[in-house]
Amino acid sequence: MEKNTFELIYEIVRMIPHGKVATYGQIAALAGNPRLSRVVGYALHVNPDPESIPCYRVVNRLGEVSKAFAFGGENRQIALLQAEGVSFTDGRVDLQKHLWRP
């Protein structure tokens, strides 16, 4: 049985290591269609299992967290990332240091 797009997105997000982040576009590309960035955002917004699908590790291409982070707002997303050692410069994740490169 073929996986649906959301299941594939969740599978990829589960692979992002502790202390690393990925971008929406990166997840879309890994899922097979680099044009699906918005779909990735929607899938993460309706994440059915935030305990095992670490959607807080996904940021935009500039390293910015989501203003509408569905699980406690942008401050919660920042706190979760900082708890994993992710550093920020001028309000953005330092992508040179923390971008996941699978």
MIDRENDREN-896808 format. One record per residue (C-alpha): x, y, z. Coordinates in nm, 2 decimals. Example, Ala and Ser with C-alpha at 12.3 -4.5 7.8 and 13.67 -1.06 7.14 Angstrom:
2
{atom {1.23,-0.45,0.78}},
{atom {1.37,-0.11,0.71}},
***
This chain:
102
{atom {0.00,0.00,0.00}},
{atom {0.14,0.34,-0.10}},
{atom {0.19,0.60,0.18}},
{atom {-0.01,0.92,0.16}},
{atom {0.18,1.25,0.15}},
{atom {0.12,1.33,0.52}},
{atom {0.24,0.99,0.63}},
{atom {0.56,1.04,0.43}},
{atom {0.61,1.39,0.57}},
{atom {0.57,1.26,0.92}},
{atom {0.82,0.98,0.86}},
{atom {1.08,1.23,0.73}},
{atom {1.02,1.47,1.02}},
{atom {1.07,1.18,1.27}},
{atom {1.43,1.14,1.12}},
{atom {1.54,1.49,1.21}},
{atom {1.80,1.44,1.48}},
{atom {1.80,1.60,1.82}},
{atom {1.96,1.95,1.80}},
{atom {1.90,1.98,1.42}},
{atom {1.63,2.15,1.21}},
{atom {1.50,2.11,0.86}},
{atom {1.32,2.35,0.63}},
{atom {0.97,2.31,0.49}},
{atom {1.13,2.30,0.14}},
{atom {1.38,2.04,0.24}},
{atom {1.11,1.81,0.38}},
{atom {0.90,1.86,0.06}},
{atom {1.21,1.77,-0.15}},
{atom {1.28,1.46,0.06}},
{atom {0.91,1.36,0.02}},
{atom {0.95,1.38,-0.36}},
{atom {0.81,1.72,-0.46}},
{atom {1.00,2.03,-0.37}},
{atom {0.69,2.24,-0.45}},
{atom {0.50,2.10,-0.16}},
{atom {0.64,2.33,0.11}},
{atom {0.29,2.46,0.20}},
{atom {0.16,2.11,0.22}},
{atom {0.44,2.03,0.47}},
{atom {0.34,2.33,0.68}},
{atom {-0.03,2.22,0.68}},
{atom {0.06,1.86,0.76}},
{atom {0.27,1.97,1.06}},
{atom {-0.01,2.21,1.17}},
{atom {-0.24,1.91,1.20}},
{atom {0.03,1.68,1.35}},
{atom {-0.16,1.39,1.51}},
{atom {0.12,1.29,1.74}},
{atom {0.35,1.58,1.85}},
{atom {0.52,1.35,2.10}},
{atom {0.68,1.14,1.84}},
{atom {0.67,1.37,1.53}},
{atom {0.89,1.66,1.63}},
{atom {0.74,1.93,1.41}},
{atom {0.91,2.20,1.61}},
{atom {1.23,2.10,1.43}},
{atom {1.10,2.24,1.10}},
{atom {1.16,2.61,1.02}},
{atom {1.14,2.82,0.71}},
{atom {1.42,2.87,0.47}},
{atom {1.55,3.17,0.66}},
{atom {1.57,2.97,0.99}},
{atom {1.26,3.14,1.13}},
{atom {1.01,2.95,1.35}},
{atom {0.64,2.95,1.28}},
{atom {0.44,3.25,1.41}},
{atom {0.15,3.01,1.42}},
{atom {0.32,2.71,1.58}},
{atom {0.02,2.49,1.66}},
{atom {0.15,2.34,1.98}},
{atom {0.20,2.65,2.20}},
{atom {0.30,2.94,1.97}},
{atom {0.64,3.06,1.84}},
{atom {0.79,3.10,2.19}},
{atom {0.72,2.74,2.27}},
{atom {0.89,2.63,1.95}},
{atom {1.19,2.84,2.03}},
{atom {1.20,2.70,2.38}},
{atom {1.19,2.34,2.25}},
{atom {1.47,2.40,2.01}},
{atom {1.69,2.58,2.26}},
{atom {1.64,2.29,2.50}},
{atom {1.81,2.08,2.24}},
{atom {2.10,2.32,2.21}},
{atom {1.98,2.49,1.89}},
{atom {2.12,2.84,1.88}},
{atom {1.96,3.15,1.74}},
{atom {2.11,3.47,1.59}},
{atom {1.88,3.77,1.54}},
{atom {1.57,3.55,1.61}},
{atom {1.67,3.29,1.35}},
{atom {1.81,2.94,1.39}},
{atom {2.18,2.93,1.29}},
{atom {2.13,2.71,0.98}},
{atom {2.51,2.68,0.92}},
{atom {2.53,2.50,1.25}},
{atom {2.20,2.33,1.29}},
{atom {2.06,2.24,0.95}},
{atom {2.01,1.87,0.91}},
{atom {2.19,1.73,0.61}},
{atom {2.06,1.37,0.56}},
***
